[in-house]
Amino acid sequence: MNSLSTSQFAGLALMVGMILVFIATLFSPGGVLIDSVQQSDFLALLNVWKESDSLTHVTGIITMLGIILMAFGLWSLLRLPRKPGLADMALRVGVGITIFAWGIYIIEMGMRHMAIHVITHGVYPGMDQATRDDVGLTLLAATVGVHFGFLALGSVASILVGLGVAVRFQEFNLFVLAGYGLALKGVAEVINLVLIQHLHDVDFGVLLSISNLLLSLGGVWLIIIGYGIFHKKHELVPEGED
């Protein structure tokens, strides 16, 4: 059995990493499957995390591992031969911004870990629960602010990467669809982010749910792109590996 090439390993890492993030998100307490609560109800979310602190920590670690794998997989697109025009530059800039945004998301997971530690154990011996909850809420609010930064960078990067991938193909196929899908998802994220910031009459939880749905859709497009890298589509791998 032949060993995997660099591109195949990168494509596999992108797919597996995204799947790990999906799984961690599904099983994260307070989320979709386990003790689901409104994501905008910070106190309820903190209480769920406190009750299931071990599982919350595990899903956070799995998420960070998945992001690292995804970053390695997406980085392989920088190995593609250069092409004249803005599309090639958009792809390379988009990959860089995406990986930077994913780094911010890892920081967000670290802040979540700290919020759980504070509400569970406190910052110093003898810290009462009410103070723990107050500090935990402050950390969670800061985490949401960091998440907005991740969304802002990620939406722009999604547009750049999606267009950069799509225009590399001469004929329409599944990977072109994934590229344009990723770009449209980025545009929708920008619109949703503007609504979150300025349309205060709309329930914050609804807009946050829309954001999570768009992130999930983007994950599907990235898995398809990872599949193309793994199967050495010549538009997605360096010369000599197709």
Secondary structure, 3 states (H helix, E strand, C coil): CCCCCHHHHHHHHHHHHHHHHHHHHHHCCCCCCCCCCCCCCHHHHHHHHHHCHHHHHHHHHHHHHHHHHHHHHHHHHHHCCCCCCHHHHHHHHHHHHHHHHHHHHHHHHHHHHHHHHHHHHCCCCCCCHHHHHHHHHHHHHHHHHHHHHHHHHHHHHHHHHHHHHHCCCCCCCHHHHHHHHHHHHHHHHHHHHHHHHHCCCCCHHHHHHHHHHHHHHHHHHHHHHHHHHHCCCCCCCCCCCC
